[in-house]
């Protein structure tokens, strides 16, 4: 499924769970092996001092598709065809009712995040991010359009450095929208229209907890309330996928 974090919507019969020193794979296939994955030491030292409550990101996808796909990797024509097929009246599909405008807004938002990330010292290796979720998201589980083919991949934050991943609250497209338009009923100046680094977002989570567990967001049910992670070093994800297949 070609997705961003705002519409990455399947969950758990196949669960790949990584901790800071290994990959544990649990799924439908037999004979899967445990493999070692050395963490980034600099992030491990930071995490040891800070003791974050959440230490992983999640990618939701359909198990009959390859993980870590993105509409942004496709030509406009290909992306629009996919969105036309996915369009419906659900929270997942309604955003595709104007696929041309959605694609423009999406690409503009990705460049806004990229620019903001670089301004804070980020070093994106790719032109567009692979969106994920900090921790997990009940909203995405409940909004899944196809619950018969759910898949979930959890990757520890120790796989990444501060240079590899940025964060927004909520979904980057919504955050940018709220930051610009400042709707009175939803806008929070300290959270919206801001690109966060890894250490910044973990500091917020340590103080406030996770947004789906008690934040007073006042968001309508149609808008995803999670913290989005944007992975700018795709190689880390693809390396993981190859290890997963071994």
N, C-alpha and C positions, 0 to 999 in steps of 0.2 A: 504493500500500500504506500502510495506517495503521500507523505504527510508533513505537517509541522506539528508542534506540540499542541496547538489548539485543536487539531482533529486527528490525533494519533490515538486510536481508541480501543485497542483490544487488550485483554489480560490473560490469565495465568495458567492454563494447563501445562504449558511449557515454560518453566521458570529457570533462568540462568542466573545464579547468584554468585557474585564475586566478593571476597573480602580483600583486605589489603595485601595478602600474601599468596592467594591462590584463586583458582577458578573452580567452583563447584557447579556441575551441570546436572540438572535433574529434568528429565523430559520423557518423550514418548519412545525415543530410540534406546536400544540396549547397547551395552558395551562402551558407554561414554566414560572417558578417563578424566581424572583430576590432574590438572596441570598447574605449574607454578607461574605466577605473574609478578615479577619484581615491581614493587611500588616506587613512585618518585619519593626519594628520601626527604626532600625539602618540604613537601606537603605533609608527609608523615610527622615530621617534627612540629609543624604548625598545628596539626590536628591533635597531637599528643598534649600540647599546651592548652588548646582551646576546648577540647573534649566536646565536639559538636554533637548535637542530638541526632542529626541526620548526616550520614556519611556515604550516600550513594545517589545516583541518578537512575531514572527508569526510562526505557524506550518501550512503547506499546506498539504492537504491530499485528498483522494477520499471519498466522503460521504457514499459510499457503503462499506467502510472499517473502522475498528477501527482506531482512531488517535494514535499518539505516538508509532508507530511500527518501528522496525529497523531490517535490515538484520543481524545485529550482534547478535540478540537474537536467531537466528536459527542455526541449524547445517550447516556445510559447504555444505552438499549435498542438503539440502532444499533451502539454499540461492542461490546456483548455478542454480537450476531448475527455480527459480523465475527470475533470471537474464537472463537466456536463453529465457524465454517467453517475457521479456521486451526489448530485444536487437533489435535495428533498427538503421537507419541512422540519426535520429534526435539528437539534443543536449542532450536530455534526455536519449536516448537508446544506443548511440554509445559507451558509457563507458563500456557497458556490453559485448562487442564483445569478450573479453578475460575474462570471469567471474572468472576463477581461479586466475589470476593475479590481477584482480580488488579487489577480496575479501582479498587477502594477503596485498595489498597496503592499503586498507581501515583499516584493523585491525592494521597494523603497524602504520598508521597515528593516529588512536584513542589512541594507547598507547603513541605515541609521545606527543599528546595534553595532555593526562592525567599526564604524567611525568612533562611537562612544567607547568601545572596548579598547581600541588603539590609544585613544586619549588617556586611558587609565593604565597604559603599559601592556595591554594585551598584544599578542603576536599571532594573529590568525594566519594559518597556512593555506586556507581555502577561501574561495570567493563567497561562499554561502555556508551557513551552519547546518548541522544536523540537530534539530530541536529535540530536547528530552524534557523530563520533569525532575525537579529536585525532590528526592524522596519518592512518594507515590501519589496517585490521585484517584480518589473515589469518584470524582466527577467524570473522569475519563472512562472509568469502568462502567458507570451507570449510563453514560451516553453512547456506549459502543453500538454501532449499527449492526454488527454481526458478532454475536456472542458465541457462535459455534466454532469460531476459528481464532480464539484469543491466544496471544503470545506476549510474554513480558521478559525483558532483559534488564537486569539490575547490574550496574557497574559502579564500583566504589570510587569515591572522589579521589582516592590516592592514585588512581590511574592517570589523573590529569595534573597539570601544573596550573598556576594562576594565569599563564600565558595561553592556555588551550581552551578555556571555557568561560563564558559570560552568563549573566542571569538577568531576568526582568520579572517584575510582578505587575499584573499576571502575565499571560501570553504577551509576547513582544508587540504584536499588532495592537492589542488593547491598551497596553501601557503607553505606547507612542500616541495613540488616539487621545487617551485621557490627559496625557502630558500637554498636548497641543490645545485641546478643546476645553479642558478643565470643567467637565460637567459637575455642577454643584453637588448633586446627590451621590457621586461616586469618587470624585477626585481626592487623592491623598498626596500632597506635595512631596512628602518624604519617600514615597514609594513609586509613583507613576512618572513616566517620562524619563526614567533613569536607567542606565546600564550599570549593573553591579558586577564587581569582581567576586571571586570565590570567597575571599576572606570577608568582604563586605556583607554578602548575603548570609554567610554563616553567623556573623555577629547579629544580624537582624533576627535570624531564627532562634538563636540562643536567648534573645530578649523576649520575643513575641510568640515562639512556637511556630507551628506550621499553619498556613492560611486556611486550610480546610478543617482545622481543629480549634477554632475559636476566635479567629480574627473577625473584627466587626467591619466587614468589607461593604455591605449593602449592595453587592453585585446582584443583578438579576440572574435567575437560574440558567438562562441561556448563555451566560458568559463564564468561561472556565476560570476557577479561582486559584489555580495552582501557581507555583513559581516555575517559570520556564528556564531551562538551561540550554544554551546554544553552544554546541561543540564545534570548534573551529579547526580542529586537527582531526580530519576524518581517518587518517592513517591509524590512529589509536583504536578506532572502532573496527576498521577492517582487519587489523591484526588480531583483534579479539575474535572476530567472526571466524578467521582461519583457525585459531586455536580451538574454537568451539567445535569445528568440524573434525578436528584431528582425533 
